[in-house]
Amino acid sequence: MGGSLNRNELMSVATTQTGLDDFGDIPFHEPLDVLIDTYCAPVYSACCGRRNTPSPI
């Protein structure tokens, strides 16, 4: 994935790696976007660093 994350790319990678594409009816898009925004925020990157997260994220 590129320098920043987005929901569609993340879901595409999940589908590619697992072969599964049905994420169910649970409305998780907004919470996932919040998680991604938090993960990509400069404060998170400074304190936790992306190096601690397994690739390909």
Backbone hydrogen bonds in HBPLUS format (Angstrom, degrees):
<---DONOR---> <-ACCEPTOR-->    atom                        ^
c    i                          cat <-CA-CA->   ^        H-A-AA   ^      H-
h    n   atom  resd res      DA  || num        DHA   H-A  angle D-A-AA Bond
n    s   type  num  typ     dist DA aas  dist angle  dist       angle   num
A0010-LEU N   A0006-ASN O   3.03 MM   4  6.23 168.2  2.04 160.6 164.4     1
A0011-MET N   A0007-ARG O   2.88 MM   4  6.07 163.5  1.91 156.3 160.6     2
A0012-SER N   A0008-ASN O   2.90 MM   4  6.02 148.5  2.00 142.1 151.4     3
A0013-VAL N   A0009-GLU O   2.91 MM   4  6.18 157.8  1.96 153.1 158.1     4
A0014-ALA N   A0010-LEU O   3.00 MM   4  6.25 158.4  2.05 145.9 152.2     5
A0015-THR N   A0011-MET O   2.93 MM   4  6.11 155.0  1.99 144.2 150.7     6
A0016-THR N   A0012-SER O   2.89 MM   4  6.12 160.3  1.93 148.9 154.5     7
A0017-GLN N   A0013-VAL O   2.89 MM   4  6.05 164.3  1.91 154.2 158.0     8
A0018-THR N   A0014-ALA O   3.00 MM   4  6.01 147.9  2.11 143.3 151.4     9
A0019-GLY N   A0015-THR O   2.69 MM   4  5.14 146.7  1.79 141.0 149.5    10
A0028-PHE N   A0026-ILE O   2.82 MM   2  5.66 123.6  2.14 116.0  99.1    11
A0032-LEU N   A0028-PHE O   2.89 MM   4  5.94 156.0  1.94 154.5 162.1    12
A0033-ASP N   A0029-HIS O   2.89 MM   4  6.11 154.3  1.95 149.7 156.8    13
A0034-VAL N   A0030-GLU O   3.00 MM   4  6.32 153.9  2.07 151.4 158.4    14
A0035-LEU N   A0031-PRO O   2.96 MM   4  6.23 159.5  2.00 147.8 153.0    15
A0036-ILE N   A0032-LEU O   2.90 MM   4  6.15 163.4  1.93 153.2 157.4    16
A0037-ASP N   A0033-ASP O   2.84 MM   4  6.03 162.6  1.87 149.0 154.2    17
A0038-THR N   A0034-VAL O   2.90 MM   4  6.10 157.0  1.96 149.2 155.5    18
A0039-TYR N   A0035-LEU O   2.87 MM   4  6.06 161.3  1.90 150.4 156.0    19
A0040-CYS N   A0036-ILE O   2.90 MM   4  6.08 148.8  2.00 149.0 157.1    20
A0041-ALA N   A0037-ASP O   3.03 MM   4  6.03 115.7  2.46 135.3 150.0    21
A0041-ALA N   A0038-THR O   3.21 MM   3  5.13 148.9  2.31  97.8 107.1    22
A0045-SER N   A0041-ALA O   3.03 MM   4  6.31 169.9  2.04 160.7 163.7    23
A0046-ALA N   A0042-PRO O   2.89 MM   4  6.00 151.1  1.98 145.5 153.0    24
A0047-CYS N   A0043-VAL O   3.03 MM   4  6.23 159.0  2.07 149.7 154.7    25
A0048-CYS N   A0044-TYR O   2.77 MM   4  5.59 166.7  1.79 158.5 163.1    26
A0049-GLY N   A0045-SER O   3.01 MM   4  4.33 122.0  2.36 100.1 116.0    27
A0052-ASN N   A0049-GLY O   3.42 MM   3  6.01 164.3  2.45 110.1 113.8    28
A0053-THR N   A0050-ARG O   3.04 MM   3  5.34 166.0  2.06 114.3 118.1    29
